[in-house]
Amino acid sequence: MSRKTSPYPLLPVPEAVDIILSHSLPLGECEVPRDEAVGLVLAQDIIADEPLPPFPASIKDGYAVIASVRYF
């Protein structure tokens, strides 16, 4: 089996990121209604006024699921 080689050299990730960023322009911020924000990225972090859930909870809290599979 012969092995094909790419005509394009592999680049280290930091070098590839630098190339991409040197050809990109940052987008400006804008305000949109929440219902129209699907698919957009936040310009800044959102911090909740209160924790959710509003009580101490273990990271092991969750739901148990029982599932069965029938093969016909």
PyRosetta script that sets phi, psi and omega in degrees:
from pyrosetta import init, pose_from_sequence

init()
pose = pose_from_sequence("MSRKTSPYPLLPVPEAVDIILSHSLPLGECEVPRDEAVGLVLAQDIIADEPLPPFPASIKDGYAVIASVRYF")
pose.set_psi(1, 126.5)
pose.set_omega(1, 179.4)
pose.set_phi(2, -86.8)
pose.set_psi(2, 147.6)
pose.set_omega(2, -177.9)
pose.set_phi(3, -103.0)
pose.set_psi(3, 127.4)
pose.set_omega(3, 178.0)
pose.set_phi(4, -86.1)
pose.set_psi(4, 144.5)
pose.set_omega(4, 176.9)
pose.set_phi(5, -117.3)
pose.set_psi(5, 149.1)
pose.set_omega(5, -179.8)
pose.set_phi(6, -82.4)
pose.set_psi(6, 141.9)
pose.set_omega(6, 175.4)
pose.set_phi(7, -76.0)
pose.set_psi(7, -7.4)
pose.set_omega(7, -178.1)
pose.set_phi(8, -102.3)
pose.set_psi(8, 127.3)
pose.set_omega(8, -179.1)
pose.set_phi(9, -73.3)
pose.set_psi(9, 149.1)
pose.set_omega(9, 173.6)
pose.set_phi(10, -76.2)
pose.set_psi(10, 141.1)
pose.set_omega(10, 179.1)
pose.set_phi(11, -115.3)
pose.set_psi(11, 149.2)
pose.set_omega(11, 171.4)
pose.set_phi(12, -63.9)
pose.set_psi(12, 146.5)
pose.set_omega(12, -176.3)
pose.set_phi(13, -54.9)
pose.set_psi(13, -47.6)
pose.set_omega(13, -179.8)
pose.set_phi(14, -57.9)
pose.set_psi(14, -37.7)
pose.set_omega(14, 178.8)
pose.set_phi(15, -67.8)
pose.set_psi(15, -41.0)
pose.set_omega(15, 178.3)
pose.set_phi(16, -63.7)
pose.set_psi(16, -42.1)
pose.set_omega(16, 178.7)
pose.set_phi(17, -62.9)
pose.set_psi(17, -42.6)
pose.set_omega(17, 178.2)
pose.set_phi(18, -59.7)
pose.set_psi(18, -41.5)
pose.set_omega(18, 179.3)
pose.set_phi(19, -64.2)
pose.set_psi(19, -45.4)
pose.set_omega(19, -179.9)
pose.set_phi(20, -62.4)
pose.set_psi(20, -47.1)
pose.set_omega(20, -178.2)
pose.set_phi(21, -66.8)
pose.set_psi(21, -28.7)
pose.set_omega(21, 179.0)
pose.set_phi(22, -71.4)
pose.set_psi(22, -16.9)
pose.set_omega(22, 179.0)
pose.set_phi(23, -109.2)
pose.set_psi(23, 10.7)
pose.set_omega(23, -176.3)
pose.set_phi(24, -120.0)
pose.set_psi(24, 148.7)
pose.set_omega(24, 174.5)
pose.set_phi(25, -114.5)
pose.set_psi(25, 138.5)
pose.set_omega(25, 178.1)
pose.set_phi(26, -68.8)
pose.set_psi(26, 145.4)
pose.set_omega(26, 176.5)
pose.set_phi(27, -83.4)
pose.set_psi(27, 151.8)
pose.set_omega(27, 177.8)
pose.set_phi(28, -79.7)
pose.set_psi(28, 164.7)
pose.set_omega(28, 177.2)
pose.set_phi(29, -84.7)
pose.set_psi(29, 150.0)
pose.set_omega(29, 173.9)
pose.set_phi(30, -151.1)
pose.set_psi(30, 155.6)
pose.set_omega(30, 177.3)
pose.set_phi(31, -102.0)
pose.set_psi(31, 132.7)
pose.set_omega(31, 177.1)
pose.set_phi(32, -135.2)
pose.set_psi(32, 152.4)
pose.set_omega(32, 175.3)
pose.set_phi(33, -60.5)
pose.set_psi(33, 147.4)
pose.set_omega(33, -177.2)
pose.set_phi(34, -52.6)
pose.set_psi(34, -40.9)
pose.set_omega(34, -178.1)
pose.set_phi(35, -65.1)
pose.set_psi(35, -20.4)
pose.set_omega(35, 179.9)
pose.set_phi(36, -100.3)
pose.set_psi(36, 4.8)
pose.set_omega(36, -174.2)
pose.set_phi(37, -92.0)
pose.set_psi(37, 3.9)
pose.set_omega(37, -179.5)
pose.set_phi(38, -61.3)
pose.set_psi(38, 128.5)
pose.set_omega(38, 178.7)
pose.set_phi(39, 89.0)
pose.set_psi(39, -6.4)
pose.set_omega(39, 178.6)
pose.set_phi(40, -91.3)
pose.set_psi(40, 167.1)
pose.set_omega(40, -179.8)
pose.set_phi(41, -113.3)
pose.set_psi(41, 139.2)
pose.set_omega(41, 179.3)
pose.set_phi(42, -68.9)
pose.set_psi(42, 141.7)
pose.set_omega(42, 178.1)
pose.set_phi(43, -81.8)
pose.set_psi(43, -19.7)
pose.set_omega(43, 178.6)
pose.set_phi(44, -151.2)
pose.set_psi(44, 163.1)
pose.set_omega(44, -179.9)
pose.set_phi(45, -68.8)
pose.set_psi(45, 149.2)
pose.set_omega(45, 174.0)
pose.set_phi(46, -106.9)
pose.set_psi(46, 130.6)
pose.set_omega(46, -179.6)
pose.set_phi(47, -118.4)
pose.set_psi(47, 127.1)
pose.set_omega(47, -178.1)
pose.set_phi(48, -71.1)
pose.set_psi(48, 146.3)
pose.set_omega(48, 176.0)
pose.set_phi(49, -69.3)
pose.set_psi(49, -33.3)
pose.set_omega(49, -178.6)
pose.set_phi(50, -134.2)
pose.set_psi(50, 150.3)
pose.set_omega(50, 178.2)
pose.set_phi(51, -69.7)
pose.set_psi(51, 153.7)
pose.set_omega(51, 177.3)
pose.set_phi(52, -132.5)
pose.set_psi(52, 121.3)
pose.set_omega(52, 1.6)
pose.set_phi(53, -70.6)
pose.set_psi(53, 158.1)
pose.set_omega(53, -175.2)
pose.set_phi(54, -80.7)
pose.set_psi(54, 30.3)
pose.set_omega(54, 178.5)
pose.set_phi(55, -149.8)
pose.set_psi(55, 157.5)
pose.set_omega(55, 178.8)
pose.set_phi(56, -61.9)
pose.set_psi(56, 131.5)
pose.set_omega(56, -179.2)
pose.set_phi(57, -136.7)
pose.set_psi(57, 144.6)
pose.set_omega(57, 177.6)
pose.set_phi(58, -78.0)
pose.set_psi(58, 148.3)
pose.set_omega(58, 176.7)
pose.set_phi(59, -69.7)
pose.set_psi(59, -8.6)
pose.set_omega(59, 179.2)
pose.set_phi(60, -89.3)
pose.set_psi(60, -4.2)
pose.set_omega(60, 175.3)
pose.set_phi(61, -61.8)
pose.set_psi(61, 148.6)
pose.set_omega(61, 179.6)
pose.set_phi(62, 171.7)
pose.set_psi(62, -159.0)
pose.set_omega(62, -177.5)
pose.set_phi(63, -121.0)
pose.set_psi(63, 143.2)
pose.set_omega(63, 175.0)
pose.set_phi(64, -101.7)
pose.set_psi(64, 139.5)
pose.set_omega(64, -179.0)
pose.set_phi(65, -126.4)
pose.set_psi(65, 132.0)
pose.set_omega(65, 173.7)
pose.set_phi(66, -110.6)
pose.set_psi(66, 125.8)
pose.set_omega(66, -179.0)
pose.set_phi(67, -131.4)
pose.set_psi(67, 143.9)
pose.set_omega(67, 175.0)
pose.set_phi(68, -127.5)
pose.set_psi(68, 151.8)
pose.set_omega(68, -178.8)
pose.set_phi(69, -119.3)
pose.set_psi(69, 131.1)
pose.set_omega(69, 176.3)
pose.set_phi(70, -108.8)
pose.set_psi(70, 130.0)
pose.set_omega(70, 176.4)
pose.set_phi(71, -107.4)
pose.set_psi(71, 124.1)
pose.set_omega(71, -177.6)
pose.set_phi(72, -93.9)
pose.dump_pdb("model.pdb")
